[in-house]
Amino acid sequence: MTVLIAFDGSDDARTAIEYAARHVRPEPTVILTVWEPLLMQIAWAPLAAAAPVPSTEVEDGQYAEEKQAEKLARQGAEIAAAGGLTDVTPRAERGTGPIWATIVDVADELDASLIVTGSRGLAGARSVLLGSVSTRVLHHVHRPTLVVPPKKDED
């Protein structure tokens, strides 16, 4: 079986990887970073379209967002390996809809035994406005999911 860890480069996602490395039994692990071209992002947030949109493709035909996602996935894999996980594969996946849906689809494709994701700890209106990838994954996936809360601030 495979553990799927969602990673977006945030401190909360890093905390989730570190937690999984300490507490989940070693098995093949995929560090997933979901990306989509800027123009697709604007389709999801049409208010952002009020400004001119720069081209996001680079010379080799690869989107800049894709290159960034691949870099983030590799960084996540390095964090996992440093934490003690041994069979780690980075993966950048182009989303065609909400990020949570891509995570669920990849988990199904891999037949993941566990999904691990961080949580930004948003509550109230901020959660409604910004949405919660981890909450939506929990409600749409049919497999075990571990949501790791943010680290507590040290006083």
Stockholm file with secondary structure:
# STOCKHOLM 1.0

chainA/1-155         MTVLIAFDGSDDARTAIEYAARHVRPEPTVILTVWEPLLMQIAWAPLAAAAPVPSTEVEDGQYAEEKQAEKLARQGAEIAAAGGLTDVTPRAERGTGPIWATIVDVADELDASLIVTGSRGLAGARSVLLGSVSTRVLHHVHRPTLVVPPKKDED
#=GR chainA/1-155 SS CCEEEECCSSHHHHHHHHHHHHHSCCCCEEEEEEECCHHHHHHHCGGGGGSCCCCCBCTTSCBHHHHHHHHHHHHHHHHHHHTTCCSEEEEEEECSSCHHHHHHHHHHHHTCSEEEEECCCCCHHHHHHHCCHHHHHHHHCCSCEEEECCCCCCC
#=GC SS_cons         CCEEEECCSSHHHHHHHHHHHHHSCCCCEEEEEEECCHHHHHHHCGGGGGSCCCCCBCTTSCBHHHHHHHHHHHHHHHHHHHTTCCSEEEEEEECSSCHHHHHHHHHHHHTCSEEEEECCCCCHHHHHHHCCHHHHHHHHCCSCEEEECCCCCCC
//
